[in-house]
Amino acid sequence: MPNRIFQSVLLQMKEGTSRAVGVIDGEGTVVACSDPSLIGERWGSVVERVNAAESGVVTGEGRTFRALSRWGAQYEYAGFVEGEDDTAKSLCTISAVALNGAKQNYEEKHDKGTFVKNIISDNILLGDIYVRAKELHFACDVPRGVFLVRQEEPANPAMIDAIQAQFPDKQADFVLSVSETDVVVIKQLPENVESKRLDKIAQQIEEGLEAELKLKAVVGIGTVVSNIRDLARAYKEAQLAIEVGKVFETEQSIINYENLGIGRLIYQLPTTLCEMFLREVFKKNPIDALDQETLFTINKFFENNLNVSETARKLFVHRNTLVYRLEKIKKLTGLDLREFDDAITFKVALMVKKYLVSRGIEG
């Protein structure tokens, strides 16, 4: 528990000031103090004000308070100093820095969540992972899924608290804030888990945020890993899933890395190679020569597996009308979409075009 660490720091600070200096938890209970008689007292009336102050100092109850670093909308711990004058404010700020440093040092050594965060951020050497895992009694060889939840800006800081409520087992599952908009969920899974299970977990996260906060978010899913050393790879896969999804799966809010298909390959190609590919495919006319109605027809044709009759029915046109349109496309592009090879080439070309546009290139 960090309370003992706080108490150790405060006892050292006691030598430099006659004022009581201490720490309260998220409920306003004094958990450490240079004046031991105050430990255990509860000042619930200051909690709301400390939360509202975010990173600044706030006064109340004859004391000055400042929140330590927080993981969500509510502070976990806050430092306090006796008095409401300028000296108290300065001392409170200084003590908060010292207490926060001690807390972070403690977490790096003893907290599993910080350990996992260091793994996915590549902030720990591979050889040190197993040493730290042994010290923390952290299971190395169990299946885990990695989910990256990204909200649109402006960010709602309550998102991490809402997700944490869905995964209460803090020894097996980890909910980590990695930026203002991104939260990572590391979920322990049963053996031989199917991909559908991951999709259901992602859907649970998405629906929970919508129900509780009316918050729209995108969830990227990495592949299941069986060893902690692979968590960083799965995290990068979840990141890539969201980035690729923004280009090729714009209607989807849940994107699984395993389902990215050819979009994943295109996304990682040099843009110069993509531009060259489009020039080679569309020798007769550039792809921009096709109007929106024609592109809509093409996409419907692909959606219906190159079936002329089914596509015509879905477009509410006569079969011969669709055949005429396909012949027109063949004249413009030199590609007959009724031929499998030409259809594949055209489908890839459309995706390459979309990728270039997302990079601000009108190739």
N, C-alpha and C positions, 0 to 999 in steps of 0.2 A: 504493500500500500504506500502511495506517495505521501500520506499524512506524516509518517515518521521522517521522511526526507524534508518536508516543509518545516517540521518542528526543529530539526537539526539546524537548518538555515536561520530560522527565527531566533533561536537561542544565541547564535553567533552575532546576529544583528542587535540583540539586546544590549551588548556591550557598547554600542555606538549611539543609543538613544534611550531616553527615559520613557518614551511613549510606547504604548502597547501596539504591537504589530502582529498581524495574524492572517489567517486564511479561512474563508467560508466556502462551503460546497454549494451545489446548485439549488439547495433548499434553504440556504441561509444559515446553516448550522456551522458553528465555529469548530473546525477540525484540527487547527494548530494555532498556537499563539505564544508570544513571548511572556504573556501573563497567563500561566496555566489555569488560573481560576475561571477564565472565560471559556475554556474548552467545553463544548457541549451545549452552550447557549445557542438559542435559535432566534435569528432576526429576519423572519420571513418578509417583513415589510420592505426590505431593501432589494429583494430579488428582482422585482419587476424593473426597478430603476437601473440596476446594474446591467440587466439585459438590454434595456433601451439605450444605455450609454455606449454600447458596442465597445469601442477601443478606448474611450475617454474615461476620465475620473468622474465620480459622482459622490455627493455627500448625503448623509442622513444618519439619524440616531447618534449624532455627535461624533461621527467618524467619516473617513474618506475611503472610498472603495474603487478598485480598478480590476476588471476581469482579466484573468490570464487567457492564454490562447484558447479558442473554442473550436468545436467540431461542427457546430450547427447554430441555430438561432439562439440557443440558450447556453450560457457559460457553464463550464464544468466546475471551475474554482475561481475565486476572486480574492485578491489580497486586500487588506484594510489596515488603516493607521488611525490611531486615536487623534481626534481633532478635525476641524473643517477649514483650517487656515491654509495659507500658501505653503507653509512648511510641511504640513500634513500631506498636501497634494504632491509636493516634490518627493517626499519620503515614500509615499505610496507608489509613485511611478518607479522609483529606484528599486523598491522592494519587489514590485511585480516583475521587473526584469530578472532579478536574482532568483525569485521563486520559480518563474517560468523556465529559466535555464536549468535549475535543479530538477524540475518536473520532466523536461525533455530528456535530460541525461538518464533519469530513472527509467523512462519509458523505453529508451533505446536499449537499455540493458535487460528490462524485465517485461515489457509489454509485447504481446504476440501481434497485436494490430500494427504496431510500429515496425516490427520485424517483417511482417508480410508486405507492408508498404515499401520498405527498403528493397525487398526482393523484386517487386514489380517495377520499381523505379531504377533497377540496376545500381543501387547504392550499396551493395554488399558483394564481396568476392565470393565466387562459387565455393571455394574451400571453406569459407567462414559460415556458409549457410547451414551446413550440417552440425558444426560446432555450436552455433547459436540455437539451432533446433533442439539439440540434446539438452542444452541448459534450460530451455523454456518448456521441455517435455512436449514438444510440438511434433505431431504425427507427420512423417515425411511422405509415406507411400500410401496415401488414400486418394481416391478420385475427387477432383475439385473442378468446378466450373467457374469461369470468370465472365462477369457481366459489367459492361461499361454503360452507365446511365448518363445521358447528356441532355440537359434542358436548354431551351433557347434563352438568350439574354433578353431582358434583364433577369439575372439569376434570383431564384427564391432560396434563401439560406435555410429554410425549413425542410428542404428536400431530403437532406441526409437523415434528419430525425424521423421523417415519415418512412424512409426505407429501412432504417434501423429497427423500427417497430415491427416490420415484417420478418426480420431475422433476429430474434431475441437471444439465440444461443451464441454468445460472444466467444465461446471457447472453440466452436466448430466453424462458425460463419463470421466473416469480417466485412464491415461496411466502412469504406475509407474515402474521405474527401481528398481528391487530387487536384482540384482547381475550383474556381467559383461556379463553374457550370457542370463539372464532371464528378460523379461518384462511382467508385468501383465496388462491386459485390463479389466476394470470394465465397462460394457456397460448396460445402462438403456434400458429396453425392454418394449414393449407393453403388455397389459394384455393377459393372456392365450396364450403365445407364444409357438410355437411348436419346437421340438428338431431340425427339419430341418433348422429352422431360425438360430440357433446357429451354425450349420455346415456351413451355407452360410457366416456368419460373419467371422468364422475362415478361410474359403477359401479366403475371401476378404483380410484378413491380410496376408495370405501366398502368394497370387498372387501379392499383392502390394509390398512386400519385394523382390520378385523375379524380378518384373519389374523394380523397382527403384534401387535396390542395387545388383541384381544378388545374393541374399542371400537365402540360404536354411535354413528353420526353421521348427520346429515341434510345433504344437499347441495343447495343452491339454485343454479340455473343462470340467468345473464343472457343476453341476446341477443348474438350475435356482433357485434363492433365492428370497423370497418376503419381507425379513426383513434384515436390515443391520447387525444384530447380527450374521447372518448365512454366511456372506461373508468369514470369516476365514475358515469355513467348505468347502465352494465351492472352495476356493483357494487350500486347501489340496487335494481336489478331482481332480483338474486340474493337480496338481503335480503328484498324483498317476497315473493319466491317461497316462502321459508321461513315467513314470517309468515302468508301466506295458506294455505300447506299445512298449518300447525298447526290451522287451522279447518276446512278443507274436504277435505284429503287426508291425514287422520290415519294412514292405513295405509301411506302412501308415504314412503320415505326419500330419494328423488330427485325433486325438483320443478323442472320447467322453467318459467320465466316465460312462455314462449310457449304453454304448455298450461294456463294458469290459467283461461282462459275467463271465464265470467261471475262466478266467484268473485273475480277481481281487481277487477271493477267494484263488487260488493257491499261488499267490504272497505273501499273508499274512500268509501262513502256515509255521511252523518251518521246517527247512531243514531236520532235523532228521526224522520227520514224513513223509516227501516226500520220503526219501531214503527207509524207511520201507515199504511204499506203493509200490514202484517199485519192491522191493524184493518179496513182496507177490503176485503181479500180474504176474511177470515173474519168476515163480518157475523153469521152465524147462531150459530156456536160458535167459541171460540178454538181454535188448533191444539193446545193442551194437552188438549183433550177427546178426542183420538185416543190410544188405548192403544198399547202397544209392538207387539202382534201386528199391529194395523192398519198402523202405520208400517212394519213389516217387509214386509208385503204390498205396500204402496205402493212401497217401494224396489225390491223384486223386479220389480214391474211396469215401473218405469223402466229397470231393468237389462236387461230383455228387450224394449225398444223398443215398449212399449205393446201387446205381442202377448199376447192373453188365453190362447190355447191353450198357448203356450210357457211363460208364467208359471205356469199351473196345473200343468203337468208338473214344473217346477222346485220348486214348493211341495208336490208330491205330493197335490194336491186335485183334485176333479172340476171341470171347466170351469164348471159351473153354480154351484158353491160360490164360485168366484172372482167370477163375475158378481154374485152376491148380496152379496159383500163390497164390491164397487165401487159397487153401488147404495146400500149403507149409508153409504159415504163421501160419496156425492153428497147424501144426505139431511142428513148432519151438516154438510157444508161448503158445499153449493151448487155444487160443482165435479164435473163428470163427467170422470174421468181418461181415459176412452176417447176424449174429444175433444181434439185436439192443442193448441188454445189453452188449454183448462183445465189440461191436463197441464203445459204450460210454466209457467203461473201458479203451480200448486201446487209444482213443482220449485223455482222461484225462492223461493217462500215458505219452503220447508223450509231452503234455504240461508241466507236472511235470519234465520230463527229461530236457526240454528246460530251465525251470526255474532254475534247479540245475546247469546246465552248465553256465548260466548267473551269478551264484554266485561262479563260479570257483570250483564246485563240480562235479566230474565225476561219480555220483552215478548211 
